Amino acid sequence: MTITQTVEIPANRRLTIEVPREVPTGTVVLAFSPAHVSTPGRDPRTLEEALQMAKERAADPNRKSISRFFGKHKDIFGGDGVAYQRAIRDEWD
């Protein structure tokens, strides 16, 4: 049995809970999770909205390309990155 109720947490963070009689006595698990509040412009509701947001982000003139990191960390894995990746994969069955 699952019972869900949205409540406001007061500043003192104290709640008093009255459990319905339908809930059997004994050990129970209480789970608290924040209610999801959709922020306009941040949480797409449809695929079309998500694609539109991605297009807007891609058109942002202040967007920085990931290619700015290319070649920045040479020798971090002991030389050739491709050789390192192949060596790691060779360890797999």
Secondary structure, 3 states (H helix, E strand, C coil): CCCCCCCCCCCCCCCCCCCCCCCCCCCCCCCCCCCCCCCCCCCCCCHHHHHHHHHHHHCCCCCCCHHHHCCCCCCCCCCCHHHHHHHHHHCCC
